[in-house]
Amino acid sequence: MKNFILESPQETCARYPITSELSSFVLKSRGTIASILRGFDPRTLLIVGPCSIHNIDSALVYAERLKKLSVDVKDHFFIVMRTYVEKARTSLGWKGFLYDPHHDGSNDIVKGIAFTRQLLCQINALGIPCATEFLEPVATHYYSDLISWGSIGARTSSSQIHRQLASMLDLPCGFKNTCDGNITTAIQGMIVAKSPQTFFSVNRTGMLCKVESKGNMLSHLVLRGSNAKTNYDPETVNGAIQSLMREKLCPNIIIDCSHGNSSNNHRNQIAVFDELIDRIKGGESRIKGLMLESNLFEGNIHMYESASERKKLSWGISHTDPCIDWDTTAQLLFSSLERIQPVSYSSSCNL
């Protein structure tokens, strides 16, 4: 076993500081997302972007396009960009930009941390809020101040460590149902995250400490389908809402159009998105947000193709799950504008 000493999160954040303007933008974005989840803002939250970040230049091009699109659809959607730098693995595989930014197995975490923080600063500076899945609790301290929406993923929603992590995050945090489709596990995660917790952690100075969290009142449910079937149908959605109400949790949910809900076929996201937009228009007011996996170009490339193939194909194409392309993404949003109108309503949700 080899150990390499990293600088503390506090030291890294000082080298790549968040400005007061960016901090205000992140706080405002978190507030807008919270208002949507509470039902006070009638727009639909849309979390869209690459399955994972693997290239700074292509991520910034995507963010620039997304900013223009977000202005065009701002009366209907509040757009947040997927900036996933950590990737949970079922078995082995590339663990994400934070861990291996050079895509070559060198695992240069020092550069990964620096590149991640710089990129998130740049995307926020463009006026695009950032979303991610939190995986390594220690790593959270290096970049969570630049994140407006976070999630606990399908592989970790049953983890006590990740539930405790969510309890100390000062931002809206979604719990996904497990890979086998278990929604109860995610709801149990929300219950834990909502409650104050005491646990071991590392603080921003790198010291081992006891954390006493206040609990995260902005935790919510994300339906992402399972390995066997989808779970965005009205019956499953209504059942999930009833379960949330029984537990006195806010019964407003986000639906992931990808993963199990697309039967792991990225093109199926289009039909899922269209159906959900129609249902939102038809009065399913508890669906507060949708998620899409989208990149500059369609499809994906396996991370460990030959070096020549990576160089030729990697720019703007996913290195993890396949995505729909940019043109399809833009067309999908524009086609929905006439079908989804903002409607003012109040909510009894106690977030």
C-alpha positions in Angstrom: 0.0 0.0 0.0 1.2 3.5 -0.9 0.1 6.7 0.7 0.4 10.1 -1.0 -0.3 13.2 1.1 -2.9 15.5 -0.4 -3.3 19.2 0.5 -6.3 19.9 2.6 -9.6 21.0 1.0 -9.1 24.4 2.7 -5.7 24.8 0.9 -7.1 23.8 -2.5 -10.1 26.1 -2.1 -7.8 28.9 -1.3 -5.7 28.3 -4.4 -8.9 28.1 -6.6 -11.2 30.4 -4.7 -14.9 30.9 -5.2 -15.6 34.6 -5.7 -18.3 36.4 -3.9 -20.2 36.6 -7.2 -20.0 32.9 -7.8 -21.0 32.1 -4.2 -24.1 34.3 -4.5 -24.9 32.6 -7.8 -24.7 29.1 -6.3 -26.8 30.1 -3.3 -29.4 31.7 -5.6 -29.5 28.6 -7.8 -29.9 26.3 -4.8 -32.8 28.6 -3.6 -34.5 28.4 -7.0 -34.2 24.6 -7.0 -35.7 24.5 -3.5 -38.5 26.7 -4.6 -39.3 24.3 -7.5 -39.2 21.3 -5.2 -41.5 23.1 -2.7 -44.0 24.0 -5.5 -43.5 27.8 -5.2 -41.8 28.1 -8.6 -44.0 26.5 -11.3 -41.2 25.7 -13.7 -39.8 22.3 -14.3 -36.3 21.6 -13.1 -34.2 20.0 -15.9 -30.9 18.4 -14.9 -29.1 17.8 -18.3 -25.7 17.1 -19.5 -23.0 14.5 -20.0 -23.1 11.2 -18.2 -19.7 12.2 -16.9 -17.2 15.0 -17.4 -14.0 13.8 -19.1 -12.7 16.8 -21.1 -12.6 20.4 -19.9 -12.8 22.0 -23.4 -15.8 20.0 -24.5 -17.5 20.5 -21.2 -17.2 24.3 -21.5 -18.5 24.2 -25.1 -21.5 22.2 -23.9 -22.0 24.7 -21.0 -21.9 27.7 -23.3 -24.6 26.2 -25.5 -26.6 25.2 -22.5 -26.5 28.8 -21.2 -28.0 30.1 -24.4 -30.7 27.4 -24.4 -31.5 28.0 -20.8 -32.3 31.7 -21.6 -34.6 30.6 -24.5 -36.6 28.3 -22.2 -36.3 30.1 -18.9 -40.1 30.6 -18.5 -40.7 26.9 -18.6 -37.5 25.2 -17.3 -34.8 25.9 -14.8 -31.7 24.2 -16.3 -28.8 22.7 -14.2 -25.9 21.0 -15.9 -24.7 17.5 -15.1 -21.1 17.9 -14.0 -20.4 14.4 -12.7 -16.7 14.0 -11.9 -17.1 10.9 -9.8 -18.6 7.7 -11.2 -19.9 4.8 -9.0 -18.9 1.5 -10.5 -20.8 -1.8 -10.3 -17.6 -3.6 -10.8 -14.4 -2.2 -12.3 -14.1 0.8 -14.6 -13.0 4.4 -14.9 -14.0 6.2 -11.7 -14.2 9.6 -13.1 -12.4 12.9 -13.9 -11.6 13.6 -10.3 -9.7 10.3 -10.0 -8.1 9.9 -13.4 -8.3 13.1 -15.4 -5.8 11.9 -18.0 -7.9 8.8 -18.9 -4.8 6.6 -18.9 -5.0 4.8 -15.5 -2.4 7.1 -14.0 -4.9 8.2 -11.3 -3.5 11.7 -10.9 -5.9 12.7 -8.2 -4.0 15.9 -7.4 -4.6 17.2 -11.0 -8.1 15.8 -10.9 -9.0 17.9 -7.8 -7.4 21.0 -9.3 -9.0 20.5 -12.8 -12.4 19.8 -11.2 -12.4 22.9 -9.1 -11.3 25.1 -12.0 -13.9 23.7 -14.4 -16.8 24.1 -11.9 -15.7 27.7 -11.3 -15.8 28.3 -15.1 -19.2 26.7 -15.6 -20.8 28.7 -12.8 -19.2 31.9 -14.1 -21.1 31.2 -17.4 -24.3 31.4 -15.4 -25.0 27.6 -15.4 -25.7 25.9 -12.1 -23.9 22.6 -11.6 -25.2 19.1 -10.5 -23.3 16.0 -9.4 -23.5 12.7 -7.6 -21.5 12.7 -4.4 -19.5 9.5 -4.0 -16.4 9.9 -1.8 -17.4 11.8 1.4 -13.9 13.3 1.8 -13.8 14.6 -1.8 -17.0 16.5 -1.2 -15.1 19.2 0.7 -13.0 20.0 -2.3 -15.9 21.1 -4.5 -19.3 21.0 -2.9 -19.4 24.8 -2.5 -19.7 25.0 -6.3 -22.6 22.5 -6.6 -26.3 23.6 -6.7 -27.9 20.1 -6.8 -26.5 16.8 -5.6 -27.6 13.2 -5.5 -26.9 10.0 -3.7 -26.9 7.4 -6.4 -28.5 4.0 -7.0 -25.5 2.2 -5.7 -25.1 4.2 -2.5 -28.6 5.2 -1.4 -28.6 2.3 1.1 -25.2 3.4 2.5 -25.3 4.8 6.0 -22.1 6.9 5.2 -23.8 8.5 2.2 -27.0 9.2 4.1 -25.0 10.9 6.8 -23.1 12.9 4.1 -26.4 14.1 2.6 -27.5 15.2 6.1 -24.7 17.8 6.3 -25.0 19.1 2.7 -26.5 22.6 2.5 -28.1 22.0 -0.9 -31.0 20.0 -2.5 -30.0 16.4 -2.6 -31.9 13.6 -4.4 -31.9 10.0 -3.4 -32.2 7.5 -6.3 -34.0 4.2 -6.1 -31.6 1.3 -6.1 -30.4 -0.6 -9.2 -32.9 -3.3 -8.5 -35.7 -0.8 -8.4 -36.2 -0.6 -4.6 -37.8 2.8 -3.8 -38.2 2.1 -0.1 -34.4 2.2 0.3 -34.2 5.7 -1.2 -37.1 6.9 1.1 -35.3 5.5 4.1 -32.2 7.3 3.0 -34.3 10.5 2.9 -35.5 9.9 6.4 -32.0 9.5 7.7 -30.7 12.5 5.7 -33.5 14.7 7.0 -32.6 14.0 10.6 -29.6 15.4 12.6 -26.7 12.9 12.6 -23.4 12.5 14.5 -20.6 10.7 12.7 -16.9 10.6 12.0 -15.6 12.7 9.1 -12.7 14.8 7.9 -13.1 18.6 8.0 -11.9 21.2 5.5 -8.5 21.4 7.2 -8.0 17.7 6.7 -8.4 16.8 10.4 -10.4 13.8 11.6 -13.4 15.1 13.5 -16.9 14.5 14.9 -19.6 16.0 12.8 -23.0 17.0 14.2 -25.2 17.7 11.2 -28.4 19.6 11.2 -30.2 17.3 8.7 -31.0 18.1 5.1 -34.6 19.3 4.7 -34.1 19.5 0.9 -33.7 15.7 0.3 -36.1 14.3 -2.2 -36.8 11.2 -4.3 -35.4 10.4 -7.8 -37.0 7.6 -9.8 -34.4 6.1 -12.3 -35.9 2.7 -13.2 -34.2 -0.6 -12.5 -32.1 -3.2 -14.2 -35.4 -5.0 -15.1 -38.0 -2.3 -15.8 -39.0 1.3 -15.9 -40.7 3.1 -12.9 -41.9 6.4 -14.3 -45.5 5.0 -15.0 -48.4 6.8 -13.3 -49.1 3.8 -11.0 -45.5 3.6 -9.7 -45.2 7.4 -9.4 -48.5 7.6 -7.4 -47.4 4.7 -5.2 -44.1 6.5 -4.4 -45.9 9.7 -3.6 -48.2 7.9 -1.2 -45.2 6.3 0.5 -43.5 9.7 0.9 -46.7 11.2 2.4 -47.0 8.3 4.9 -43.4 9.1 6.1 -44.3 12.9 6.2 -41.7 13.6 3.5 -42.3 16.1 0.7 -44.0 14.1 -2.0 -42.5 15.9 -4.9 -40.1 13.9 -7.1 -37.6 14.0 -10.0 -37.7 11.4 -12.8 -34.5 10.3 -14.5 -35.3 9.7 -18.2 -32.1 7.7 -18.6 -30.8 4.5 -17.0 -33.5 2.0 -16.2 -36.2 4.3 -17.4 -34.8 4.3 -20.9 -34.1 0.6 -20.7 -30.4 1.6 -21.0 -31.0 2.9 -24.5 -30.1 6.6 -24.7 -32.5 7.2 -27.6 -35.4 6.1 -25.5 -34.9 9.2 -23.4 -36.8 11.1 -26.0 -40.0 9.2 -25.7 -39.8 9.1 -21.9 -39.2 12.9 -21.8 -42.1 13.6 -24.2 -44.5 11.4 -22.2 -43.6 13.0 -18.9 -44.0 16.5 -20.3 -47.5 15.6 -21.4 -48.3 14.2 -18.0 -46.9 17.4 -16.3 -49.1 19.4 -18.6 -52.0 17.1 -17.8 -51.8 17.9 -14.1 -49.1 15.6 -12.5 -47.9 18.5 -10.4 -45.8 16.2 -8.1 -43.2 15.7 -10.9 -41.0 18.6 -10.3 -37.9 17.8 -12.4 -36.5 15.6 -15.2 -33.0 14.3 -15.9 -31.4 13.8 -19.3 -28.0 12.4 -20.3 -26.8 14.5 -23.2 -23.5 15.5 -24.8 -22.2 17.3 -27.9 -22.4 14.1 -30.0 -24.4 10.9 -29.7 -23.2 7.7 -28.2 -20.2 6.8 -26.2 -16.6 5.5 -26.5 -15.1 3.0 -24.1 -12.4 4.7 -21.9 -9.7 2.2 -22.6 -9.8 2.0 -26.3 -6.4 2.4 -28.0 -4.7 5.8 -27.5 -5.2 6.7 -31.1 -8.9 5.8 -31.0 -9.4 7.9 -27.9 -7.7 10.9 -29.4 -9.8 10.6 -32.6 -13.2 10.0 -31.0 -13.2 11.3 -27.5 -14.0 15.0 -27.9 -17.6 15.7 -27.1 -18.6 12.0 -26.8 -19.4 10.3 -23.5 -16.8 8.1 -22.0 -19.4 6.3 -19.8 -23.1 5.9 -20.6 -24.2 6.8 -24.2 -25.9 10.2 -24.5 -28.2 11.9 -27.0 -26.5 14.7 -29.0 -26.8 18.4 -28.6 -29.2 19.0 -31.5 -31.6 16.4 -30.2 -31.5 17.9 -26.8 -32.3 21.4 -28.0 -35.1 20.2 -30.3 -36.6 18.2 -27.4 -36.8 21.2 -25.2 -38.1 23.6 -27.9 -40.8 21.1 -29.0 -42.1 20.9 -25.4 -42.5 24.6 -24.9 -46.0 24.7 -26.4 -47.1 21.7 -24.3 -45.9 22.8 -20.9 -47.1 26.1 -19.5 -46.1 27.6 -16.2 -49.0 27.5 -13.7 -48.9 29.2 -10.4 -49.9 27.0 -7.4 -49.0 26.6 -3.8 -47.8 23.6 -2.0 -48.2 22.3 1.6 -44.7 20.8 1.3 -42.7 21.4 4.5 -39.2 21.5 3.1 
